[in-house]
Amino acid sequence: MKTLRFGCIGCGGMGTLHALNSKHVPGMEVVAYADVCKEKAEKFLQDFGGDYATSDPGDLFSDSCLDGVLIQTGERHHPALGIAAAQAGKHVFMEKPIAVTVEEALELETAVRKAQVKYLIGLCNRLAPAVKRAKELLPNPWITFGQCTDTVSGQACHNLDLIVHKFHDAPIASVYASGGQFYGLDQHLPADSFVATLRFADGSQACYIQHGRAYNALMSKYSFQLFGKDRCVYLAHRFKECHLSTSLAAPDFSTLFSGPDFTPANPQAHFKDARGPHGYMGHFDELVALCEAIRNDADPPMTVEHGRHVLQVEKAIFESLTTGQVIDYPRFLARWGTVQPGHERKV
């Protein structure tokens, strides 16, 4: 098996996580590091090993020994770096969110498809073991309820991706939302908290609540409940727990993750148990999936189209809450000449 060699662009907390995870992925190694602060890149080289550190990501794009790059610089820089990587023939792992505007995301999508490189967006929760188990236990929920305490830009894309690309198989028919700026977060966005209702073409619905800094310690940062005709699946404590209930008695089935939570200030301390090969949030699995896609010449599970579409869902929510109108979602997508991934022949 050919070893796939990657460069890391953006040597912060998420870069640390992915550099650590890469050491446990068979046939993958990170050997080059780039950051606008060269000292950070040099620190990564010292900590994780490799060939060189630089302040210029162009050095990675021109390196014929690299198969791909891991990009985690923030959404304002993602499109330009992703386009440059694709044009250089490099496969791309990119942290979420994909971009600030839909237009930028579409430019990136065009470049990736034209270059025929593999691209995986870091919507890792779709690969989380508890999330996959929830889909098995309730393949077609009638109602999905999700809630999250965090910034919209940092977390909403993860949860909206689960709703529209994992839990519900039908395309979105309409979007309605209300909310506003209540916590002083996400000042560049119309709202930092909201309640959104997504109605799907099969009649199923999802309610998603983003509530800034109002924490519920019993539910942790985010949670989901999936309701079917005779059952409820509950994903709790950042997907460390998955419970199936078919009555008011105790849950019929529960799976629990017993390791510690990831600590952003010291990711290496809890790497093995929280986010590595035995983790619960899908970060390790997404690197495995990208390498498999490269070797098998196949699309990874979270594509550039998925990243663009999640951004469009978020934009539809913002348009609804600022106008007070229900958004006809297929018509909304038609502004860009796009349709929902996986439903190209259905819309």
Helices and strands as residue ranges (DSSP letters): E 4-9, H 13-22, E 28-34, H 38-48, E 52-54, H 58-61, E 68-71, H 78-87, E 91-94, H 102-115, E 119-121, G 124-127, H 129-137, E 143-148, I 152-156, H 157-162, I 163-167, E 172-180, E 193-200, E 205-211, E 222-227, E 232-236, E 241-245, E 253-256, G 267-270, I 271-275, H 283-296, H 304-323, E 327-328, H 329-334
